């Protein structure tokens, strides 16, 4: 009976560890998804600024605002 109890305890511990790992990975994936979303937004802001600066530079050079190069 001792062996059976030990095996049951081992299975319980393994299941608890698996559940803890699953929770950890879910939280990590959520964090990474949120970080990716923030980074994409920041990248878009920078891209918009670059495009605006390029347009300003074209205007300053007298190249007009046609948009095609």
N, C-alpha and C positions, 0 to 999 in steps of 0.2 A: 504494500500500500504506500510505502514511503516513496518508491520510485514513481508511482502514478501521480502522487501529489507533487513531486519534484517536476515531472514532465508538464503537469498542468500549470504550475507556477512559471516554468520556462516559456510555455506558449503564451501565457498572459503577459509576461515581460516583453516578449518579442512583439506581440500585438501592440502594446503600449508604445514601444519604441517606433514601430512602423507608423502608428498614428501621429506621433510627435514629429517624425520626419516628414510625413505627408503635409501636416500643418505648416511646418517650416518651409517646405517647397512652395506651397500655395501662397504664403506671405511673401516669399522671395519673388515669385513670379508676378504677383500683384505690384510689388515695389518696382521691379524691372519694367513692367508695362507702363506704370505711371512715369518712371524716369524717361522712358523712350518717348512718351507723349510730350513731356515737357521739352525734351531735346529737339523733337521735331518742330514744336512751336518756336523755340529759340532760333533754330536754323532758318525757319521761314521768315522770321523778323529780320535776321541778318541778310538773307537773300533779297528781301524787299529793300533794305537799306542800300545794298550793293547796286541793285537795279536803279534806284533813285540817283545814286552818285554817278553811275555810268551815264544816265540821261542828262544830269547836270553837266557832266564833262563834255558830252556831245554838243550840248547847247553852247557851252563856253567856247568850244572850238569852232562853232559856227556850222556844225554838221547837220543841224536841223533836228527835228523830232520825229522823223519818218519811222523809226523803229527797225528798218531793215538795213543790214550792213553789206 
